Amino acid sequence: MRILAIGDFHGKFFLTREFLKKNKIDFIVSPGDLPDAVRLRNVIYKNWKELNFKKMKFYEILGLKKTRKLVLEDDISQHKIFKKLDSLNIPVFLIVGNGDYGNAIEYTEYAPLKLSYKIESECKNSDNIHCMSLKIKKIREVSIIGIDSSVFFMFKRGIRNAKKKLIELFRSAKQPVIFLAHEPPYGTKLDVTRYKRSPRYGQHAGDKLVREIIERFQPALCICGHVHENQGKEKIGKTLVVNSGFGRRKECAIININKKINVKFLKL
């Protein structure tokens, strides 16, 4: 069984049916971040203290008109990448990244904005793309369980509920399990921010809940993204953690699951 792991497209798409056929890919697993989001990221970095310490909202800094323009442009960008993924006519298992727009958007600093496209809604209209937000799905010999970044836009109660749901899913899952998350598990070489313009340069930007679940249930594989600089792999106990890389920069990973798991990192 051969899996293509690719995410963090950020408005750029290079996958083709020919590539998938040539490499005998059975399905795609994506840790999210479809829209461009580059300009919004720059706003975040420039106004880091105001957004994170003074708890200001985007529209309080930029004004509602400019915020709406940037967000709606990314909303459309997300839709375009989603449609291109869908056109590959292959199963795709997707979660909502921190740059994506999903049903939890009402809890973010972008509110009050009305969006045309949300990943969960688009998945309902697709035969190929499956939204794995706190869900489990069996395909071939593996079970896939997903957690997206949207839970971390919610209040603490939302995070507690997400943890409870994940525990239920893992207890019901048959091995081997692929754990799909946007952020890498906290405290590895895969989650250290190496982008010098980032306010979190040199810090671990991973997720502690993802780490906790891996340590507790030891899934065979965890596929993640988010930290663009850290395409690579690392072991946590018996779990192989794979950061698929920066899809906007054509990075991805082909994962062959047989008796052993083999990973090949490449550029399209």
C-alpha positions as a Python dict, from the first residue, in 0.01 Angstrom:
ca = {
    (1, 'M'): (0, 0, 0),
    (2, 'R'): (143, 333, -111),
    (3, 'I'): (35, 666, 34),
    (4, 'L'): (117, 1016, -80),
    (5, 'A'): (147, 1259, 213),
    (6, 'I'): (125, 1622, 106),
    (7, 'G'): (-7, 1940, 265),
    (8, 'D'): (63, 2307, 328),
    (9, 'F'): (-20, 2388, -35),
    (10, 'H'): (-74, 2755, 50),
    (11, 'G'): (-231, 2838, -285),
    (12, 'K'): (5, 2636, -510),
    (13, 'F'): (-78, 2300, -663),
    (14, 'F'): (153, 2072, -863),
    (15, 'L'): (1, 1723, -832),
    (16, 'T'): (-107, 1539, -1146),
    (17, 'R'): (-286, 1215, -1219),
    (18, 'E'): (20, 1106, -1416),
    (19, 'F'): (242, 1138, -1107),
    (20, 'L'): (-2, 938, -895),
    (21, 'K'): (-31, 665, -1158),
    (22, 'K'): (344, 645, -1216),
    (23, 'N'): (409, 608, -841),
    (24, 'K'): (117, 366, -788),
    (25, 'I'): (-40, 580, -515),
    (26, 'D'): (-343, 422, -349),
    (27, 'F'): (-462, 733, -165),
    (28, 'I'): (-354, 1077, -44),
    (29, 'V'): (-328, 1191, 317),
    (30, 'S'): (-310, 1567, 368),
    (31, 'P'): (-246, 1765, 688),
    (32, 'G'): (-426, 2069, 547),
    (33, 'D'): (-349, 2438, 483),
    (34, 'L'): (-490, 2477, 133),
    (35, 'P'): (-530, 2858, 95),
    (36, 'D'): (-252, 3102, 8),
    (37, 'A'): (-261, 3279, 349),
    (38, 'V'): (81, 3442, 294),
    (39, 'R'): (-41, 3799, 343),
    (40, 'L'): (-241, 3702, 650),
    (41, 'R'): (66, 3532, 793),
    (42, 'N'): (264, 3851, 742),
    (43, 'V'): (-3, 4043, 931),
    (44, 'I'): (19, 3792, 1215),
    (45, 'Y'): (396, 3824, 1238),
    (46, 'K'): (387, 4205, 1221),
    (47, 'N'): (116, 4233, 1489),
    (48, 'W'): (213, 3932, 1702),
    (49, 'K'): (200, 4111, 2038),
    (50, 'E'): (-135, 4277, 1967),
    (51, 'L'): (-297, 3952, 1852),
    (52, 'N'): (-149, 3718, 2112),
    (53, 'F'): (-98, 3929, 2423),
    (54, 'K'): (-341, 4218, 2392),
    (55, 'K'): (-597, 3976, 2241),
    (56, 'M'): (-693, 4215, 1963),
    (57, 'K'): (-888, 4089, 1661),
    (58, 'F'): (-769, 4107, 1301),
    (59, 'Y'): (-1039, 4353, 1204),
    (60, 'E'): (-947, 4576, 1499),
    (61, 'I'): (-597, 4610, 1354),
    (62, 'L'): (-663, 4618, 977),
    (63, 'G'): (-1021, 4738, 970),
    (64, 'L'): (-1314, 4519, 876),
    (65, 'K'): (-1305, 4605, 504),
    (66, 'K'): (-940, 4508, 452),
    (67, 'T'): (-972, 4200, 672),
    (68, 'R'): (-1276, 4084, 477),
    (69, 'K'): (-1089, 4131, 147),
    (70, 'L'): (-786, 3926, 258),
    (71, 'V'): (-992, 3649, 415),
    (72, 'L'): (-1234, 3616, 124),
    (73, 'E'): (-942, 3597, -120),
    (74, 'D'): (-798, 3309, 82),
    (75, 'D'): (-1142, 3150, 105),
    (76, 'I'): (-1153, 3139, -277),
    (77, 'S'): (-791, 3018, -291),
    (78, 'Q'): (-884, 2730, -58),
    (79, 'H'): (-1177, 2639, -283),
    (80, 'K'): (-954, 2628, -593),
    (81, 'I'): (-702, 2395, -430),
    (82, 'F'): (-984, 2177, -297),
    (83, 'K'): (-1130, 2141, -647),
    (84, 'K'): (-790, 2048, -791),
    (85, 'L'): (-747, 1781, -523),
    (86, 'D'): (-1094, 1654, -601),
    (87, 'S'): (-1018, 1637, -974),
    (88, 'L'): (-740, 1379, -915),
    (89, 'N'): (-1016, 1119, -871),
    (90, 'I'): (-837, 937, -589),
    (91, 'P'): (-932, 905, -220),
    (92, 'V'): (-802, 1200, -19),
    (93, 'F'): (-808, 1215, 361),
    (94, 'L'): (-788, 1574, 477),
    (95, 'I'): (-794, 1774, 799),
    (96, 'V'): (-839, 2147, 863),
    (97, 'G'): (-510, 2330, 915),
    (98, 'N'): (-463, 2655, 1102),
    (99, 'G'): (-466, 2841, 769),
    (100, 'D'): (-785, 2674, 646),
    (101, 'Y'): (-1146, 2777, 683),
    (102, 'G'): (-1367, 2520, 847),
    (103, 'N'): (-1678, 2515, 1059),
    (104, 'A'): (-1487, 2643, 1365),
    (105, 'I'): (-1413, 2975, 1194),
    (106, 'E'): (-1677, 3145, 1411),
    (107, 'Y'): (-1436, 3110, 1703),
    (108, 'T'): (-1147, 3288, 1533),
    (109, 'E'): (-1028, 3644, 1518),
    (110, 'Y'): (-1171, 3672, 1164),
    (111, 'A'): (-1531, 3686, 1288),
    (112, 'P'): (-1775, 3835, 1202),
    (113, 'L'): (-1719, 3731, 839),
    (114, 'K'): (-1941, 3518, 620),
    (115, 'L'): (-1746, 3269, 410),
    (116, 'S'): (-1857, 3097, 92),
    (117, 'Y'): (-1651, 2780, 138),
    (118, 'K'): (-1577, 2564, 439),
    (119, 'I'): (-1385, 2238, 414),
    (120, 'E'): (-1639, 2023, 597),
    (121, 'S'): (-1921, 2145, 371),
    (122, 'E'): (-1717, 2095, 55),
    (123, 'C'): (-1629, 1739, 158),
    (124, 'K'): (-1999, 1655, 176),
    (125, 'N'): (-2025, 1737, -194),
    (126, 'S'): (-1720, 1533, -291),
    (127, 'D'): (-1695, 1159, -356),
    (128, 'N'): (-1317, 1169, -328),
    (129, 'I'): (-1222, 1394, -35),
    (130, 'H'): (-1297, 1290, 321),
    (131, 'C'): (-1277, 1539, 607),
    (132, 'M'): (-1119, 1353, 899),
    (133, 'S'): (-1182, 1608, 1174),
    (134, 'L'): (-1219, 1391, 1488),
    (135, 'K'): (-1328, 1097, 1272),
    (136, 'I'): (-1209, 747, 1194),
    (137, 'K'): (-1215, 570, 860),
    (138, 'K'): (-1093, 225, 755),
    (139, 'I'): (-928, 199, 415),
    (140, 'R'): (-752, -110, 294),
    (141, 'E'): (-547, -246, 586),
    (142, 'V'): (-530, 74, 794),
    (143, 'S'): (-747, 294, 1013),
    (144, 'I'): (-712, 672, 976),
    (145, 'I'): (-791, 905, 1265),
    (146, 'G'): (-772, 1282, 1224),
    (147, 'I'): (-752, 1593, 1439),
    (148, 'D'): (-744, 1939, 1286),
    (149, 'S'): (-627, 2277, 1405),
    (150, 'S'): (-981, 2409, 1439),
    (151, 'V'): (-1013, 2259, 1789),
    (152, 'F'): (-742, 2495, 1906),
    (153, 'F'): (-943, 2798, 1796),
    (154, 'M'): (-1207, 2694, 2046),
    (155, 'F'): (-1234, 2743, 2419),
    (156, 'K'): (-1066, 2498, 2659),
    (157, 'R'): (-1389, 2301, 2669),
    (158, 'G'): (-1354, 2235, 2297),
    (159, 'I'): (-1003, 2099, 2346),
    (160, 'R'): (-1117, 1876, 2631),
    (161, 'N'): (-1398, 1742, 2415),
    (162, 'A'): (-1154, 1681, 2129),
    (163, 'K'): (-927, 1482, 2360),
    (164, 'K'): (-1220, 1276, 2485),
    (165, 'K'): (-1331, 1202, 2129),
    (166, 'L'): (-980, 1104, 2020),
    (167, 'I'): (-951, 858, 2308),
    (168, 'E'): (-1280, 700, 2203),
    (169, 'L'): (-1165, 673, 1841),
    (170, 'F'): (-829, 517, 1927),
    (171, 'R'): (-990, 266, 2160),
    (172, 'S'): (-1223, 156, 1882),
    (173, 'A'): (-957, 148, 1608),
    (174, 'K'): (-799, -160, 1462),
    (175, 'Q'): (-425, -148, 1406),
    (176, 'P'): (-233, -25, 1218),
    (177, 'V'): (-349, 335, 1272),
    (178, 'I'): (-248, 646, 1079),
    (179, 'F'): (-289, 953, 1298),
    (180, 'L'): (-338, 1263, 1083),
    (181, 'A'): (-267, 1600, 1247),
    (182, 'H'): (-179, 1945, 1119),
    (183, 'E'): (81, 2032, 1381),
    (184, 'P'): (367, 1793, 1463),
    (185, 'P'): (377, 1650, 1814),
    (186, 'Y'): (536, 1890, 2058),
    (187, 'G'): (903, 1862, 2146),
    (188, 'T'): (1062, 1700, 1839),
    (189, 'K'): (1300, 1814, 1569),
    (190, 'L'): (997, 1833, 1340),
    (191, 'D'): (827, 2118, 1529),
    (192, 'V'): (1116, 2360, 1585),
    (193, 'T'): (1051, 2690, 1403),
    (194, 'R'): (1348, 2766, 1180),
    (195, 'Y'): (1198, 3054, 982),
    (196, 'K'): (1389, 3360, 1105),
    (197, 'R'): (1105, 3606, 1041),
    (198, 'S'): (875, 3414, 1271),
    (199, 'P'): (815, 3555, 1621),
    (200, 'R'): (853, 3195, 1740),
    (201, 'Y'): (1193, 3139, 1577),
    (202, 'G'): (1384, 2865, 1757),
    (203, 'Q'): (1080, 2755, 1960),
    (204, 'H'): (881, 2433, 1950),
    (205, 'A'): (555, 2501, 1767),
    (206, 'G'): (407, 2153, 1792),
    (207, 'D'): (98, 2029, 1967),
    (208, 'K'): (98, 1879, 2315),
    (209, 'L'): (-230, 1692, 2269),
    (210, 'V'): (-96, 1524, 1954),
    (211, 'R'): (213, 1422, 2152),
    (212, 'E'): (2, 1290, 2440),
    (213, 'I'): (-215, 1078, 2211),
    (214, 'I'): (90, 934, 2033),
    (215, 'E'): (260, 842, 2360),
    (216, 'R'): (-57, 684, 2495),
    (217, 'F'): (-174, 484, 2192),
    (218, 'Q'): (142, 443, 1981),
    (219, 'P'): (-17, 453, 1633),
    (220, 'A'): (199, 304, 1359),
    (221, 'L'): (225, 637, 1179),
    (222, 'C'): (157, 1007, 1240),
    (223, 'I'): (145, 1237, 938),
    (224, 'C'): (170, 1611, 1000),
    (225, 'G'): (290, 1939, 848),
    (226, 'H'): (257, 2304, 962),
    (227, 'V'): (627, 2377, 1023),
    (228, 'H'): (732, 2421, 661),
    (229, 'E'): (1105, 2402, 721),
    (230, 'N'): (1106, 2055, 873),
    (231, 'Q'): (1029, 1793, 614),
    (232, 'G'): (1151, 1471, 775),
    (233, 'K'): (1075, 1190, 1016),
    (234, 'E'): (1127, 1098, 1380),
    (235, 'K'): (1031, 813, 1609),
    (236, 'I'): (829, 853, 1931),
    (237, 'G'): (832, 509, 2083),
    (238, 'K'): (690, 279, 1818),
    (239, 'T'): (527, 564, 1623),
    (240, 'L'): (691, 696, 1309),
    (241, 'V'): (615, 1068, 1277),
    (242, 'V'): (639, 1215, 925),
    (243, 'N'): (632, 1587, 845),
    (244, 'S'): (539, 1578, 478),
    (245, 'G'): (695, 1918, 410),
    (246, 'F'): (596, 2239, 233),
    (247, 'G'): (357, 2156, -51),
    (248, 'R'): (383, 2510, -186),
    (249, 'R'): (752, 2429, -243),
    (250, 'K'): (656, 2097, -411),
    (251, 'E'): (761, 1887, -111),
    (252, 'C'): (582, 1563, -27),
    (253, 'A'): (644, 1208, 93),
    (254, 'I'): (562, 868, -49),
    (255, 'I'): (498, 619, 230),
    (256, 'N'): (499, 249, 159),
    (257, 'I'): (321, 41, 422),
    (258, 'N'): (387, -330, 415),
    (259, 'K'): (537, -532, 697),
    (260, 'K'): (753, -225, 751),
    (261, 'I'): (694, 146, 685),
    (262, 'N'): (929, 307, 435),
    (263, 'V'): (931, 681, 363),
    (264, 'K'): (1071, 857, 58),
    (265, 'F'): (1084, 1239, 67),
    (266, 'L'): (1080, 1419, -265),
    (267, 'K'): (989, 1728, -465),
    (268, 'L'): (730, 1705, -740),
}
